[in-house]
Amino acid sequence: MQDLISYLVVTEKVCLVVIDFAGLSTNVDDLRSLIENHKNLQRIIVDHLPYEIEVKIYERDLLLSDPSALEAFSCRKGFYKRSK
């Protein structure tokens, strides 16, 4: 996480891609703090393609203005089963 924060400090615009919501953080308050403190973090993309053929894109402004948008990151479902 420290490397990510260091990268956010020196980079102009960042689009962060994570696999699953819990791949970034399951603590909504920590995530909100990260977004508020790093204005160059423009969007977060949650990649579910390996599991559900779905990609969700969250814009920074939406995550800060709509608290319910961050609630998607407050989940920890069971592990996804891989094909054998």
Distance bins in CASP14 RR format, pairs under 12 A and 6 or more apart:
PFRMAT RR
TARGET T0000
AUTHOR 0000-0000-0000
RMODE 2
METHOD distances of the structure
MODEL  1
1 7 0 0 0 0 0 1 0 0 0 0 0
1 8 0 0 0 0 0 1 0 0 0 0 0
1 16 0 0 0 0 0 1 0 0 0 0 0
1 23 0 0 0 0 0 1 0 0 0 0 0
1 24 0 0 0 0 1 0 0 0 0 0 0
1 25 0 0 0 0 1 0 0 0 0 0 0
1 27 0 0 0 0 0 1 0 0 0 0 0
1 30 0 0 0 0 1 0 0 0 0 0 0
1 31 0 0 0 0 0 1 0 0 0 0 0
1 34 0 0 0 0 1 0 0 0 0 0 0
2 8 0 0 0 0 0 1 0 0 0 0 0
2 9 0 0 0 0 0 1 0 0 0 0 0
3 9 0 0 0 0 0 1 0 0 0 0 0
3 10 0 0 0 0 0 1 0 0 0 0 0
4 10 0 0 0 0 0 1 0 0 0 0 0
4 11 0 0 0 0 0 1 0 0 0 0 0
4 14 0 0 0 0 1 0 0 0 0 0 0
4 16 1 0 0 1 0 0 0 0 0 0 0
4 17 0 0 0 0 0 1 0 0 0 0 0
4 18 0 0 0 0 0 1 0 0 0 0 0
4 23 0 0 0 0 0 1 0 0 0 0 0
4 24 0 0 0 0 1 0 0 0 0 0 0
4 25 0 0 0 0 0 1 0 0 0 0 0
4 34 0 0 0 0 1 0 0 0 0 0 0
4 38 0 0 0 0 1 0 0 0 0 0 0
4 41 0 0 0 0 1 0 0 0 0 0 0
4 44 0 0 0 0 0 1 0 0 0 0 0
5 11 0 0 0 0 0 1 0 0 0 0 0
5 14 0 0 0 0 0 1 0 0 0 0 0
5 16 0 0 0 0 0 1 0 0 0 0 0
5 30 0 0 0 0 0 1 0 0 0 0 0
5 33 0 0 0 0 0 1 0 0 0 0 0
5 34 1 0 0 1 0 0 0 0 0 0 0
5 37 0 0 0 0 1 0 0 0 0 0 0
5 38 1 0 0 1 0 0 0 0 0 0 0
5 40 0 0 0 0 0 1 0 0 0 0 0
5 41 0 0 0 0 0 1 0 0 0 0 0
6 14 0 0 0 0 0 1 0 0 0 0 0
6 38 0 0 0 0 0 1 0 0 0 0 0
7 13 0 0 0 0 0 1 0 0 0 0 0
7 14 1 0 0 1 0 0 0 0 0 0 0
7 16 0 0 0 0 1 0 0 0 0 0 0
7 38 0 0 0 0 1 0 0 0 0 0 0
7 40 0 0 0 0 1 0 0 0 0 0 0
7 41 0 0 0 0 0 1 0 0 0 0 0
8 14 1 0 1 0 0 0 0 0 0 0 0
8 15 0 0 0 0 0 1 0 0 0 0 0
8 16 0 0 0 0 1 0 0 0 0 0 0
8 34 0 0 0 0 1 0 0 0 0 0 0
8 35 0 0 0 0 0 1 0 0 0 0 0
8 37 0 0 0 0 1 0 0 0 0 0 0
8 38 1 0 1 0 0 0 0 0 0 0 0
8 39 0 0 0 0 1 0 0 0 0 0 0
8 40 1 0 0 1 0 0 0 0 0 0 0
8 41 1 0 1 0 0 0 0 0 0 0 0
8 42 0 0 0 0 0 1 0 0 0 0 0
8 44 0 0 0 0 0 1 0 0 0 0 0
8 60 0 0 0 0 0 1 0 0 0 0 0
9 34 0 0 0 0 0 1 0 0 0 0 0
9 37 0 0 0 0 1 0 0 0 0 0 0
9 38 1 0 0 1 0 0 0 0 0 0 0
9 39 0 0 0 0 0 1 0 0 0 0 0
9 40 0 0 0 0 1 0 0 0 0 0 0
9 41 0 0 0 0 0 1 0 0 0 0 0
10 38 0 0 0 0 0 1 0 0 0 0 0
10 40 0 0 0 0 1 0 0 0 0 0 0
11 38 0 0 0 0 1 0 0 0 0 0 0
11 39 0 0 0 0 0 1 0 0 0 0 0
11 40 1 0 0 1 0 0 0 0 0 0 0
11 41 0 0 0 0 1 0 0 0 0 0 0
11 42 0 0 0 0 0 1 0 0 0 0 0
12 38 0 0 0 0 0 1 0 0 0 0 0
12 39 0 0 0 0 0 1 0 0 0 0 0
12 40 1 0 1 0 0 0 0 0 0 0 0
12 41 0 0 0 0 0 1 0 0 0 0 0
12 42 0 0 0 0 1 0 0 0 0 0 0
13 38 0 0 0 0 0 1 0 0 0 0 0
13 39 0 0 0 0 1 0 0 0 0 0 0
13 40 1 0 1 0 0 0 0 0 0 0 0
13 41 0 0 0 0 1 0 0 0 0 0 0
13 42 1 0 1 0 0 0 0 0 0 0 0
13 43 0 0 0 0 1 0 0 0 0 0 0
13 60 0 0 0 0 0 1 0 0 0 0 0
14 34 0 0 0 0 0 1 0 0 0 0 0
14 35 0 0 0 0 0 1 0 0 0 0 0
14 38 1 0 0 1 0 0 0 0 0 0 0
14 39 0 0 0 0 0 1 0 0 0 0 0
14 40 1 0 1 0 0 0 0 0 0 0 0
14 41 1 0 1 0 0 0 0 0 0 0 0
14 42 1 0 0 1 0 0 0 0 0 0 0
14 43 0 0 0 0 1 0 0 0 0 0 0
14 44 0 0 0 0 1 0 0 0 0 0 0
14 45 0 0 0 0 0 1 0 0 0 0 0
14 60 0 0 0 0 1 0 0 0 0 0 0
15 40 0 0 0 0 0 1 0 0 0 0 0
15 41 0 0 0 0 1 0 0 0 0 0 0
15 42 1 0 1 0 0 0 0 0 0 0 0
15 43 1 0 1 0 0 0 0 0 0 0 0
15 44 1 0 0 1 0 0 0 0 0 0 0
15 45 1 0 0 1 0 0 0 0 0 0 0
15 46 0 0 0 0 0 1 0 0 0 0 0
15 47 0 0 0 0 0 1 0 0 0 0 0
15 57 0 0 0 0 1 0 0 0 0 0 0
15 58 0 0 0 0 0 1 0 0 0 0 0
15 59 0 0 0 0 0 1 0 0 0 0 0
15 60 0 0 0 0 1 0 0 0 0 0 0
16 23 0 0 0 0 0 1 0 0 0 0 0
16 24 1 0 0 1 0 0 0 0 0 0 0
16 25 0 0 0 0 0 1 0 0 0 0 0
16 31 0 0 0 0 0 1 0 0 0 0 0
16 34 0 0 0 0 1 0 0 0 0 0 0
16 35 0 0 0 0 1 0 0 0 0 0 0
16 38 0 0 0 0 1 0 0 0 0 0 0
16 40 0 0 0 0 0 1 0 0 0 0 0
16 41 1 0 0 1 0 0 0 0 0 0 0
16 42 0 0 0 0 1 0 0 0 0 0 0
16 43 1 0 0 1 0 0 0 0 0 0 0
16 44 1 0 1 0 0 0 0 0 0 0 0
16 45 1 0 0 1 0 0 0 0 0 0 0
16 46 0 0 0 0 1 0 0 0 0 0 0
16 47 0 0 0 0 0 1 0 0 0 0 0
16 57 0 0 0 0 0 1 0 0 0 0 0
16 58 0 0 0 0 1 0 0 0 0 0 0
16 59 0 0 0 0 0 1 0 0 0 0 0
16 60 0 0 0 0 0 1 0 0 0 0 0
16 63 0 0 0 0 0 1 0 0 0 0 0
16 73 0 0 0 0 0 1 0 0 0 0 0
17 23 0 0 0 0 0 1 0 0 0 0 0
17 24 0 0 0 0 1 0 0 0 0 0 0
17 41 0 0 0 0 0 1 0 0 0 0 0
17 43 0 0 0 0 1 0 0 0 0 0 0
17 44 1 0 0 1 0 0 0 0 0 0 0
17 45 1 0 1 0 0 0 0 0 0 0 0
17 46 0 0 0 0 1 0 0 0 0 0 0
17 47 1 0 1 0 0 0 0 0 0 0 0
17 48 0 0 0 0 0 1 0 0 0 0 0
17 49 0 0 0 0 0 1 0 0 0 0 0
17 55 0 0 0 0 1 0 0 0 0 0 0
17 56 0 0 0 0 0 1 0 0 0 0 0
17 57 0 0 0 0 1 0 0 0 0 0 0
17 58 0 0 0 0 0 1 0 0 0 0 0
18 24 1 0 1 0 0 0 0 0 0 0 0
18 25 0 0 0 0 1 0 0 0 0 0 0
18 26 0 0 0 0 0 1 0 0 0 0 0
18 31 0 0 0 0 0 1 0 0 0 0 0
18 43 0 0 0 0 0 1 0 0 0 0 0
18 44 1 0 0 1 0 0 0 0 0 0 0
18 45 1 0 0 1 0 0 0 0 0 0 0
18 46 1 0 1 0 0 0 0 0 0 0 0
18 47 1 0 0 1 0 0 0 0 0 0 0
18 48 0 0 0 0 0 1 0 0 0 0 0
18 55 0 0 0 0 0 1 0 0 0 0 0
18 56 0 0 0 0 0 1 0 0 0 0 0
18 57 0 0 0 0 0 1 0 0 0 0 0
18 58 0 0 0 0 0 1 0 0 0 0 0
18 72 0 0 0 0 0 1 0 0 0 0 0
18 73 0 0 0 0 1 0 0 0 0 0 0
19 44 0 0 0 0 0 1 0 0 0 0 0
19 45 0 0 0 0 1 0 0 0 0 0 0
19 46 1 0 0 1 0 0 0 0 0 0 0
19 47 1 0 1 0 0 0 0 0 0 0 0
19 48 1 0 0 1 0 0 0 0 0 0 0
19 49 0 0 0 0 1 0 0 0 0 0 0
19 50 1 0 0 1 0 0 0 0 0 0 0
19 51 0 0 0 0 1 0 0 0 0 0 0
19 52 0 0 0 0 0 1 0 0 0 0 0
19 54 0 0 0 0 0 1 0 0 0 0 0
19 55 0 0 0 0 0 1 0 0 0 0 0
19 56 0 0 0 0 0 1 0 0 0 0 0
19 80 0 0 0 0 1 0 0 0 0 0 0
20 26 0 0 0 0 0 1 0 0 0 0 0
20 45 0 0 0 0 0 1 0 0 0 0 0
20 46 1 0 0 1 0 0 0 0 0 0 0
20 47 1 0 0 1 0 0 0 0 0 0 0
20 48 1 0 0 1 0 0 0 0 0 0 0
20 49 0 0 0 0 0 1 0 0 0 0 0
20 50 0 0 0 0 1 0 0 0 0 0 0
20 51 1 0 0 1 0 0 0 0 0 0 0
20 52 0 0 0 0 1 0 0 0 0 0 0
20 54 0 0 0 0 0 1 0 0 0 0 0
20 55 0 0 0 0 0 1 0 0 0 0 0
20 56 0 0 0 0 0 1 0 0 0 0 0
20 72 0 0 0 0 0 1 0 0 0 0 0
20 73 0 0 0 0 1 0 0 0 0 0 0
20 75 0 0 0 0 1 0 0 0 0 0 0
20 76 0 0 0 0 1 0 0 0 0 0 0
20 77 0 0 0 0 1 0 0 0 0 0 0
20 78 0 0 0 0 0 1 0 0 0 0 0
20 79 0 0 0 0 1 0 0 0 0 0 0
20 80 1 0 0 1 0 0 0 0 0 0 0
21 27 0 0 0 0 0 1 0 0 0 0 0
21 28 0 0 0 0 0 1 0 0 0 0 0
21 31 0 0 0 0 1 0 0 0 0 0 0
21 44 0 0 0 0 1 0 0 0 0 0 0
21 45 0 0 0 0 0 1 0 0 0 0 0
21 46 1 0 1 0 0 0 0 0 0 0 0
21 47 0 0 0 0 0 1 0 0 0 0 0
21 48 0 0 0 0 1 0 0 0 0 0 0
21 51 0 0 0 0 0 1 0 0 0 0 0
21 52 0 0 0 0 0 1 0 0 0 0 0
21 54 0 0 0 0 0 1 0 0 0 0 0
21 56 0 0 0 0 1 0 0 0 0 0 0
21 58 0 0 0 0 0 1 0 0 0 0 0
21 69 0 0 0 0 0 1 0 0 0 0 0
21 70 0 0 0 0 0 1 0 0 0 0 0
21 71 0 0 0 0 1 0 0 0 0 0 0
21 72 1 0 1 0 0 0 0 0 0 0 0
21 73 1 0 1 0 0 0 0 0 0 0 0
21 74 0 0 0 0 1 0 0 0 0 0 0
21 75 1 0 1 0 0 0 0 0 0 0 0
21 76 0 0 0 0 1 0 0 0 0 0 0
21 77 0 0 0 0 1 0 0 0 0 0 0
21 78 0 0 0 0 0 1 0 0 0 0 0
21 80 0 0 0 0 0 1 0 0 0 0 0
22 28 0 0 0 0 0 1 0 0 0 0 0
22 31 0 0 0 0 0 1 0 0 0 0 0
22 46 0 0 0 0 1 0 0 0 0 0 0
22 48 0 0 0 0 0 1 0 0 0 0 0
22 72 0 0 0 0 0 1 0 0 0 0 0
22 73 1 0 0 1 0 0 0 0 0 0 0
22 74 0 0 0 0 1 0 0 0 0 0 0
22 75 1 0 0 1 0 0 0 0 0 0 0
22 76 1 0 1 0 0 0 0 0 0 0 0
22 77 0 0 0 0 1 0 0 0 0 0 0
22 78 0 0 0 0 1 0 0 0 0 0 0
22 79 0 0 0 0 0 1 0 0 0 0 0
22 80 0 0 0 0 0 1 0 0 0 0 0
23 31 0 0 0 0 0 1 0 0 0 0 0
23 44 0 0 0 0 0 1 0 0 0 0 0
23 45 0 0 0 0 0 1 0 0 0 0 0
23 46 0 0 0 0 1 0 0 0 0 0 0
23 47 0 0 0 0 1 0 0 0 0 0 0
23 48 0 0 0 0 0 1 0 0 0 0 0
23 73 0 0 0 0 1 0 0 0 0 0 0
23 75 0 0 0 0 0 1 0 0 0 0 0
23 76 0 0 0 0 0 1 0 0 0 0 0
23 80 0 0 0 0 0 1 0 0 0 0 0
24 30 0 0 0 0 1 0 0 0 0 0 0
24 31 1 0 0 1 0 0 0 0 0 0 0
24 32 0 0 0 0 0 1 0 0 0 0 0
24 34 0 0 0 0 1 0 0 0 0 0 0
24 35 0 0 0 0 0 1 0 0 0 0 0
24 41 0 0 0 0 0 1 0 0 0 0 0
24 44 1 0 0 1 0 0 0 0 0 0 0
24 45 0 0 0 0 0 1 0 0 0 0 0
24 46 0 0 0 0 1 0 0 0 0 0 0
24 47 0 0 0 0 0 1 0 0 0 0 0
24 58 0 0 0 0 0 1 0 0 0 0 0
24 63 0 0 0 0 0 1 0 0 0 0 0
24 70 0 0 0 0 0 1 0 0 0 0 0
24 72 0 0 0 0 0 1 0 0 0 0 0
24 73 1 0 0 1 0 0 0 0 0 0 0
24 74 0 0 0 0 0 1 0 0 0 0 0
24 75 0 0 0 0 0 1 0 0 0 0 0
25 31 1 0 1 0 0 0 0 0 0 0 0
25 32 0 0 0 0 1 0 0 0 0 0 0
25 33 0 0 0 0 1 0 0 0 0 0 0
25 34 1 0 0 1 0 0 0 0 0 0 0
25 35 0 0 0 0 0 1 0 0 0 0 0
25 44 0 0 0 0 0 1 0 0 0 0 0
25 46 0 0 0 0 0 1 0 0 0 0 0
25 70 0 0 0 0 0 1 0 0 0 0 0
25 72 0 0 0 0 0 1 0 0 0 0 0
25 73 1 0 0 1 0 0 0 0 0 0 0
25 74 0 0 0 0 1 0 0 0 0 0 0
25 75 0 0 0 0 0 1 0 0 0 0 0
25 76 0 0 0 0 0 1 0 0 0 0 0
26 70 0 0 0 0 0 1 0 0 0 0 0
26 71 0 0 0 0 0 1 0 0 0 0 0
26 72 0 0 0 0 0 1 0 0 0 0 0
26 73 1 0 0 1 0 0 0 0 0 0 0
26 74 1 0 0 1 0 0 0 0 0 0 0
26 75 1 0 0 1 0 0 0 0 0 0 0
26 76 1 0 1 0 0 0 0 0 0 0 0
26 77 0 0 0 0 0 1 0 0 0 0 0
27 33 0 0 0 0 1 0 0 0 0 0 0
27 34 0 0 0 0 1 0 0 0 0 0 0
27 70 0 0 0 0 0 1 0 0 0 0 0
27 73 0 0 0 0 1 0 0 0 0 0 0
27 74 1 0 0 1 0 0 0 0 0 0 0
27 75 0 0 0 0 0 1 0 0 0 0 0
27 76 0 0 0 0 0 1 0 0 0 0 0
28 34 0 0 0 0 0 1 0 0 0 0 0
28 35 0 0 0 0 0 1 0 0 0 0 0
28 63 0 0 0 0 0 1 0 0 0 0 0
28 67 0 0 0 0 1 0 0 0 0 0 0
28 68 0 0 0 0 0 1 0 0 0 0 0
28 69 0 0 0 0 0 1 0 0 0 0 0
28 70 1 0 1 0 0 0 0 0 0 0 0
28 71 1 0 0 1 0 0 0 0 0 0 0
28 72 0 0 0 0 1 0 0 0 0 0 0
28 73 1 0 1 0 0 0 0 0 0 0 0
28 74 1 0 1 0 0 0 0 0 0 0 0
28 75 0 0 0 0 1 0 0 0 0 0 0
28 76 0 0 0 0 0 1 0 0 0 0 0
29 35 0 0 0 0 0 1 0 0 0 0 0
29 36 0 0 0 0 0 1 0 0 0 0 0
29 67 0 0 0 0 0 1 0 0 0 0 0
29 70 0 0 0 0 1 0 0 0 0 0 0
29 71 0 0 0 0 0 1 0 0 0 0 0
29 73 0 0 0 0 0 1 0 0 0 0 0
29 74 0 0 0 0 1 0 0 0 0 0 0
30 36 0 0 0 0 0 1 0 0 0 0 0
30 37 0 0 0 0 0 1 0 0 0 0 0
30 70 0 0 0 0 0 1 0 0 0 0 0
30 73 0 0 0 0 1 0 0 0 0 0 0
30 74 0 0 0 0 0 1 0 0 0 0 0
31 37 0 0 0 0 0 1 0 0 0 0 0
31 38 0 0 0 0 0 1 0 0 0 0 0
31 41 0 0 0 0 0 1 0 0 0 0 0
31 44 0 0 0 0 1 0 0 0 0 0 0
31 46 0 0 0 0 0 1 0 0 0 0 0
31 58 0 0 0 0 0 1 0 0 0 0 0
31 60 0 0 0 0 0 1 0 0 0 0 0
31 63 0 0 0 0 1 0 0 0 0 0 0
31 64 0 0 0 0 0 1 0 0 0 0 0
31 67 0 0 0 0 0 1 0 0 0 0 0
31 69 0 0 0 0 0 1 0 0 0 0 0
31 70 1 0 0 1 0 0 0 0 0 0 0
31 71 0 0 0 0 0 1 0 0 0 0 0
31 72 0 0 0 0 0 1 0 0 0 0 0
31 73 1 0 1 0 0 0 0 0 0 0 0
31 74 0 0 0 0 1 0 0 0 0 0 0
32 38 0 0 0 0 0 1 0 0 0 0 0
32 41 0 0 0 0 0 1 0 0 0 0 0
32 44 0 0 0 0 0 1 0 0 0 0 0
32 60 0 0 0 0 0 1 0 0 0 0 0
32 63 1 0 0 1 0 0 0 0 0 0 0
32 64 1 0 0 1 0 0 0 0 0 0 0
32 65 0 0 0 0 0 1 0 0 0 0 0
32 66 0 0 0 0 0 1 0 0 0 0 0
32 67 0 0 0 0 1 0 0 0 0 0 0
32 69 0 0 0 0 0 1 0 0 0 0 0
32 70 1 0 1 0 0 0 0 0 0 0 0
32 71 0 0 0 0 0 1 0 0 0 0 0
32 73 0 0 0 0 1 0 0 0 0 0 0
32 74 0 0 0 0 0 1 0 0 0 0 0
33 41 0 0 0 0 0 1 0 0 0 0 0
33 63 0 0 0 0 0 1 0 0 0 0 0
33 64 0 0 0 0 0 1 0 0 0 0 0
33 70 0 0 0 0 0 1 0 0 0 0 0
34 40 0 0 0 0 0 1 0 0 0 0 0
34 41 1 0 0 1 0 0 0 0 0 0 0
34 44 0 0 0 0 1 0 0 0 0 0 0
34 60 0 0 0 0 0 1 0 0 0 0 0
34 63 0 0 0 0 0 1 0 0 0 0 0
34 64 0 0 0 0 0 1 0 0 0 0 0
34 70 0 0 0 0 0 1 0 0 0 0 0
34 73 0 0 0 0 0 1 0 0 0 0 0
35 41 1 0 1 0 0 0 0 0 0 0 0
35 42 0 0 0 0 1 0 0 0 0 0 0
35 43 0 0 0 0 0 1 0 0 0 0 0
35 44 0 0 0 0 1 0 0 0 0 0 0
35 58 0 0 0 0 1 0 0 0 0 0 0
35 59 0 0 0 0 0 1 0 0 0 0 0
35 60 1 0 0 1 0 0 0 0 0 0 0
35 61 0 0 0 0 1 0 0 0 0 0 0
35 62 0 0 0 0 0 1 0 0 0 0 0
35 63 1 0 1 0 0 0 0 0 0 0 0
35 64 1 0 0 1 0 0 0 0 0 0 0
35 65 0 0 0 0 0 1 0 0 0 0 0
35 67 0 0 0 0 0 1 0 0 0 0 0
35 69 0 0 0 0 0 1 0 0 0 0 0
35 70 0 0 0 0 1 0 0 0 0 0 0
35 73 0 0 0 0 0 1 0 0 0 0 0
36 60 0 0 0 0 1 0 0 0 0 0 0
36 61 0 0 0 0 0 1 0 0 0 0 0
36 63 0 0 0 0 1 0 0 0 0 0 0
36 64 1 0 0 1 0 0 0 0 0 0 0
36 65 0 0 0 0 0 1 0 0 0 0 0
36 70 0 0 0 0 0 1 0 0 0 0 0
37 60 0 0 0 0 0 1 0 0 0 0 0
37 64 0 0 0 0 0 1 0 0 0 0 0
38 44 0 0 0 0 0 1 0 0 0 0 0
38 60 0 0 0 0 1 0 0 0 0 0 0
38 63 0 0 0 0 0 1 0 0 0 0 0
38 64 0 0 0 0 0 1 0 0 0 0 0
39 60 1 0 0 1 0 0 0 0 0 0 0
39 61 0 0 0 0 0 1 0 0 0 0 0
39 64 0 0 0 0 0 1 0 0 0 0 0
40 60 0 0 0 0 1 0 0 0 0 0 0
41 58 0 0 0 0 0 1 0 0 0 0 0
41 59 0 0 0 0 0 1 0 0 0 0 0
41 60 1 0 0 1 0 0 0 0 0 0 0
41 61 0 0 0 0 0 1 0 0 0 0 0
41 63 0 0 0 0 1 0 0 0 0 0 0
41 64 0 0 0 0 0 1 0 0 0 0 0
42 57 0 0 0 0 0 1 0 0 0 0 0
42 58 0 0 0 0 0 1 0 0 0 0 0
42 59 1 0 0 1 0 0 0 0 0 0 0
42 60 1 0 1 0 0 0 0 0 0 0 0
42 61 0 0 0 0 1 0 0 0 0 0 0
42 62 0 0 0 0 0 1 0 0 0 0 0
42 63 0 0 0 0 0 1 0 0 0 0 0
42 64 0 0 0 0 0 1 0 0 0 0 0
43 55 0 0 0 0 0 1 0 0 0 0 0
43 56 0 0 0 0 0 1 0 0 0 0 0
43 57 1 0 1 0 0 0 0 0 0 0 0
43 58 1 0 0 1 0 0 0 0 0 0 0
43 59 1 0 1 0 0 0 0 0 0 0 0
43 60 1 0 0 1 0 0 0 0 0 0 0
43 61 0 0 0 0 1 0 0 0 0 0 0
43 62 0 0 0 0 1 0 0 0 0 0 0
43 63 0 0 0 0 1 0 0 0 0 0 0
43 69 0 0 0 0 0 1 0 0 0 0 0
44 55 0 0 0 0 0 1 0 0 0 0 0
44 56 0 0 0 0 1 0 0 0 0 0 0
44 57 1 0 0 1 0 0 0 0 0 0 0
44 58 1 0 1 0 0 0 0 0 0 0 0
44 59 0 0 0 0 1 0 0 0 0 0 0
44 60 0 0 0 0 1 0 0 0 0 0 0
44 61 0 0 0 0 0 1 0 0 0 0 0
44 62 0 0 0 0 0 1 0 0 0 0 0
44 63 1 0 0 1 0 0 0 0 0 0 0
44 64 0 0 0 0 0 1 0 0 0 0 0
44 69 0 0 0 0 0 1 0 0 0 0 0
44 70 0 0 0 0 0 1 0 0 0 0 0
44 72 0 0 0 0 0 1 0 0 0 0 0
44 73 0 0 0 0 1 0 0 0 0 0 0
45 54 0 0 0 0 0 1 0 0 0 0 0
45 55 1 0 0 1 0 0 0 0 0 0 0
45 56 1 0 0 1 0 0 0 0 0 0 0
45 57 1 0 1 0 0 0 0 0 0 0 0
45 58 1 0 0 1 0 0 0 0 0 0 0
45 59 0 0 0 0 0 1 0 0 0 0 0
46 52 0 0 0 0 0 1 0 0 0 0 0
46 54 0 0 0 0 1 0 0 0 0 0 0
46 55 1 0 0 1 0 0 0 0 0 0 0
46 56 1 0 1 0 0 0 0 0 0 0 0
46 57 1 0 0 1 0 0 0 0 0 0 0
46 58 1 0 0 1 0 0 0 0 0 0 0
46 63 0 0 0 0 0 1 0 0 0 0 0
46 69 0 0 0 0 0 1 0 0 0 0 0
46 72 1 0 0 1 0 0 0 0 0 0 0
46 73 0 0 0 0 1 0 0 0 0 0 0
46 75 0 0 0 0 0 1 0 0 0 0 0
47 53 0 0 0 0 0 1 0 0 0 0 0
47 54 0 0 0 0 1 0 0 0 0 0 0
47 55 1 0 1 0 0 0 0 0 0 0 0
47 56 0 0 0 0 1 0 0 0 0 0 0
47 57 0 0 0 0 0 1 0 0 0 0 0
48 54 1 0 1 0 0 0 0 0 0 0 0
48 55 1 0 0 1 0 0 0 0 0 0 0
48 56 1 0 0 1 0 0 0 0 0 0 0
48 57 0 0 0 0 0 1 0 0 0 0 0
48 72 0 0 0 0 0 1 0 0 0 0 0
48 77 0 0 0 0 0 1 0 0 0 0 0
48 80 0 0 0 0 1 0 0 0 0 0 0
49 55 1 0 0 1 0 0 0 0 0 0 0
49 56 0 0 0 0 0 1 0 0 0 0 0
49 80 0 0 0 0 0 1 0 0 0 0 0
50 80 1 0 0 1 0 0 0 0 0 0 0
50 81 0 0 0 0 0 1 0 0 0 0 0
50 82 0 0 0 0 1 0 0 0 0 0 0
50 83 0 0 0 0 1 0 0 0 0 0 0
51 77 0 0 0 0 0 1 0 0 0 0 0
51 78 0 0 0 0 0 1 0 0 0 0 0
51 79 0 0 0 0 0 1 0 0 0 0 0
51 80 1 0 1 0 0 0 0 0 0 0 0
51 81 0 0 0 0 1 0 0 0 0 0 0
51 82 0 0 0 0 1 0 0 0 0 0 0
51 83 0 0 0 0 0 1 0 0 0 0 0
52 77 0 0 0 0 0 1 0 0 0 0 0
52 80 0 0 0 0 1 0 0 0 0 0 0
54 72 0 0 0 0 0 1 0 0 0 0 0
56 62 0 0 0 0 0 1 0 0 0 0 0
56 63 0 0 0 0 0 1 0 0 0 0 0
56 69 0 0 0 0 0 1 0 0 0 0 0
56 72 1 0 0 1 0 0 0 0 0 0 0
56 73 0 0 0 0 0 1 0 0 0 0 0
57 63 0 0 0 0 0 1 0 0 0 0 0
57 69 0 0 0 0 0 1 0 0 0 0 0
57 72 0 0 0 0 0 1 0 0 0 0 0
58 64 0 0 0 0 0 1 0 0 0 0 0
58 65 0 0 0 0 0 1 0 0 0 0 0
58 66 0 0 0 0 1 0 0 0 0 0 0
58 68 0 0 0 0 0 1 0 0 0 0 0
58 69 1 0 0 1 0 0 0 0 0 0 0
58 70 0 0 0 0 1 0 0 0 0 0 0
58 71 0 0 0 0 0 1 0 0 0 0 0
58 72 0 0 0 0 1 0 0 0 0 0 0
58 73 0 0 0 0 1 0 0 0 0 0 0
59 65 0 0 0 0 1 0 0 0 0 0 0
59 66 0 0 0 0 0 1 0 0 0 0 0
59 69 0 0 0 0 1 0 0 0 0 0 0
60 66 0 0 0 0 0 1 0 0 0 0 0
60 69 0 0 0 0 0 1 0 0 0 0 0
60 70 0 0 0 0 0 1 0 0 0 0 0
61 69 0 0 0 0 0 1 0 0 0 0 0
62 68 0 0 0 0 0 1 0 0 0 0 0
62 69 1 0 1 0 0 0 0 0 0 0 0
62 70 0 0 0 0 1 0 0 0 0 0 0
62 72 0 0 0 0 0 1 0 0 0 0 0
63 69 1 0 1 0 0 0 0 0 0 0 0
63 70 1 0 1 0 0 0 0 0 0 0 0
63 71 0 0 0 0 0 1 0 0 0 0 0
63 72 0 0 0 0 1 0 0 0 0 0 0
63 73 0 0 0 0 1 0 0 0 0 0 0
64 70 0 0 0 0 1 0 0 0 0 0 0
66 72 0 0 0 0 0 1 0 0 0 0 0
67 73 0 0 0 0 0 1 0 0 0 0 0
67 74 0 0 0 0 0 1 0 0 0 0 0
68 74 0 0 0 0 0 1 0 0 0 0 0
END
